[in-house]
Amino acid sequence: MQPSLNSWSLLLLLAAAQGIFLALVLFTHRRGNQRANRMLALLVFLFALRLLETVAYWTKYLLVFPHAWLSTGALQFLFGVLLYFYAKILTTAHFKFRLRTAWHLLPFAMQTLGL
């Protein structure tokens, strides 16, 4: 089967490109809460990567590049954690990452290691 783009795939591809651009802008922005901006930039960037894999699946480009199949599968375990960290950074004056907060990353680590 030949890979092809349709209008929905093109729209999602543009949305992923906009997400990558927004992540770049948030990461390099110097004003405001830089830690929160960087956390939000990481969240938006990972979501855009996941969206790119979805577009590749719908357009059958994953058949051309089979090594990219499920390359972003473990990222779904980071979305909630990064959103939680973003909210904690915004609401807590001096939020620091400690071992107690690292437990939230355990499902992602287990999925990545294949446990």
C-alpha positions as CSV (number, residue, x, y, z in Angstrom):
1,M,0.0,0.0,0.0
2,Q,1.3,3.4,-1.0
3,P,1.6,6.1,1.7
4,S,-0.6,9.1,1.1
5,L,-1.6,12.3,2.9
6,N,-5.2,13.4,3.2
7,S,-6.7,16.6,4.5
8,W,-7.0,15.4,8.1
9,S,-3.5,14.1,8.2
10,L,-2.2,17.4,6.8
11,L,-4.1,19.3,9.4
12,L,-2.7,17.1,12.2
13,L,0.8,17.5,10.7
14,L,0.4,21.3,10.8
15,A,-0.8,21.1,14.4
16,A,2.3,19.0,15.3
17,A,4.5,21.6,13.6
18,Q,2.8,24.4,15.5
19,G,3.3,22.4,18.8
20,I,7.0,22.0,18.1
21,F,7.3,25.8,17.3
22,L,5.4,26.6,20.5
23,A,7.7,24.4,22.6
24,L,10.7,26.1,21.1
25,V,9.3,29.5,21.9
26,L,8.4,28.5,25.5
27,F,11.8,26.9,26.1
28,T,13.7,30.0,25.0
29,H,11.3,32.6,26.6
30,R,13.3,34.6,29.2
31,R,10.4,36.3,31.1
32,G,8.1,34.8,33.8
33,N,8.6,31.5,35.5
34,Q,11.3,29.8,33.3
35,R,11.0,26.5,35.1
36,A,7.3,26.3,34.4
37,N,7.7,27.4,30.8
38,R,10.3,24.7,30.2
39,M,8.1,22.1,31.8
40,L,5.2,23.2,29.6
41,A,7.5,23.2,26.6
42,L,8.5,19.6,27.3
43,L,4.9,18.6,27.6
44,V,3.9,20.3,24.3
45,F,6.9,18.9,22.5
46,L,6.2,15.3,23.6
47,F,2.6,15.7,22.6
48,A,3.6,16.9,19.2
49,L,5.9,13.9,18.8
50,R,3.1,11.6,19.7
51,L,0.9,13.4,17.2
52,L,3.6,12.9,14.5
53,E,3.6,9.2,15.1
54,T,-0.2,9.1,14.8
55,V,0.0,11.0,11.5
56,A,2.6,8.5,10.3
57,Y,0.3,5.6,11.2
58,W,-2.7,7.0,9.4
59,T,-0.8,7.9,6.3
60,K,0.9,4.5,6.2
61,Y,4.4,6.0,6.4
62,L,5.1,3.7,9.3
63,L,5.2,0.9,6.7
64,V,8.1,2.8,5.0
65,F,9.8,3.5,8.3
66,P,9.0,0.4,10.5
67,H,11.7,1.3,13.1
68,A,9.6,4.3,14.2
69,W,6.7,2.0,15.1
70,L,5.7,2.6,18.8
71,S,8.7,4.8,19.3
72,T,6.6,7.2,21.3
73,G,4.5,4.6,23.1
74,A,6.0,5.2,26.5
75,L,5.4,9.0,26.3
76,Q,1.7,8.5,27.3
77,F,2.9,7.8,30.8
78,L,4.6,11.2,30.9
79,F,1.7,13.5,30.0
80,G,0.0,13.4,33.3
81,V,3.2,13.6,35.3
82,L,4.5,16.6,33.4
83,L,1.2,18.3,33.8
84,Y,1.4,17.6,37.5
85,F,4.9,18.9,37.8
86,Y,3.9,22.0,35.8
87,A,1.1,22.7,38.2
88,K,3.3,22.2,41.2
89,I,5.9,24.6,39.9
90,L,3.3,27.2,39.3
91,T,1.6,26.8,42.7
92,T,4.6,26.1,45.0
93,A,7.0,29.0,45.6
94,H,10.2,26.9,45.8
95,F,9.3,23.5,44.3
96,K,12.3,21.1,44.2
97,F,12.5,17.7,42.6
98,R,13.1,15.2,45.3
99,L,13.1,11.4,45.4
100,R,9.6,11.5,46.6
101,T,8.5,13.3,43.5
102,A,10.5,10.9,41.3
103,W,8.1,8.1,42.1
104,H,5.6,9.7,39.7
105,L,8.1,8.7,36.9
106,L,8.0,5.0,37.8
107,P,5.3,3.9,35.3
108,F,7.3,5.6,32.5
109,A,10.5,4.0,33.6
110,M,8.8,0.6,33.8
111,Q,7.3,0.9,30.3
112,T,10.6,2.1,28.9
113,L,12.5,-0.8,30.4
114,G,9.9,-3.3,29.4
115,L,9.1,-4.5,32.9
